[in-house]
């Protein structure tokens, strides 16, 4: 058990180390100069949220704005005209929309390199990452597709806490574990997410994962499908997401199979989406992608959840169709 815990802790550390280079430009419709403004460049954690960047982006682009009085929280970001949802972590957005090829690794190599995937280009100096090019806007807010942020950050906090509560309810059949956190612990959890502090995060997250008197029932998991992927699934929750043509599928996934064997990613996907994942062992029609890597179908879900869940407690899996 200690060796297993060390392996899980090592993978979690690598997951938290994952980051992506971003190149963010001001939308031409908001720029007061004829030429494009200089881009904002940053290496940003996969697990973090783009909303946390808005104050820095506003300060950087303020001198180029047609309306310099616009507030930082009125901005929105897009990729190829697709508005990017604030409540999706950066890594999930990248896996869904960037078009970058996921790293295809064997199980042991996936554990070594989780979170390392990103588009690259070969130059005379070697292979270098290609920044993900995004656009920031301060007008024409797409209110039918994005939540409106506020100056105090309450909208992001509420959205995050709602996700944590949902994950807690799925795990234990009740959300009282997260509801009973002290204000100090709740504040620490949010601060850990904002500052990307794994040590502070784990001090609170461990209380959520190991509540006294409760037995873990299900694994919090959300599966993101391109809407062109046909599927017939029972006992699922479907959330239509117009932006980027993504469909979100949820289902209660127990830790153990009826045979008392541990639930694997393959057995779960075969149960939830049998037409897309007809095999429990091999990705024949599509592959599940997590933190930029194609996840082995043999991965045990409980271990995967402990090591590679996003900060809201969910495994957010992007489905990439093959062929």
Number of C-alpha atoms within 10 A of each C-alpha: 6 7 8 10 13 11 16 19 15 15 22 22 16 18 25 23 17 21 21 22 18 17 17 21 21 24 18 17 13 18 21 15 13 7 8 13 17 13 17 16 14 14 12 18 20 26 24 23 21 20 23 16 13 18 14 12 19 22 11 14 19 17 14 17 21 15 14 16 8 14 15 21 18 17 20 25 23 16 18 11 11 17 21 23 20 21 20 18 21 23 25 23 20 21 26 22 17 15 11 16 16 21 22 16 16 12 14 9 11 19 22 16 18 25 27 19 23 26 18 13 9 10 8 6 6 7 10 13 13 16 17 17 17 21 20 21 20 23 14 11 16 13 8 9 14 15 16 16 17 13 11 9 12 11 15 19 14 12 15 18 17 13 17 22 20 19 24 26 18 23 24 20 15 15 17 14 18 23 14 10 15 10 10 8 18 16 12 17 21 18 14 19 19 14 12 17 14 16 11 17 19 15 14 19 20 11 14 22 19 13 14 9 5 13 12 16 16 22 27 26 21 17 21 23 22 18 15 10 14 11 14 10 17 10 10 14 13 14 12 12 15 13 16 17 14 20 18 19 20 17 22 18 22 19 20 16 13 9 7 8 10 17 22 23 22 23 23 24 22 19 18 22 18 16 16 21 23 18 17 18 15 14 20 14 14 17 23 25 24 25 32 29 24 26 26 22 22 15 16 19 27 19 16 19 19 21 22 26 22 22 23 22 24 21 23 26 25 27 20 21 16 9 6
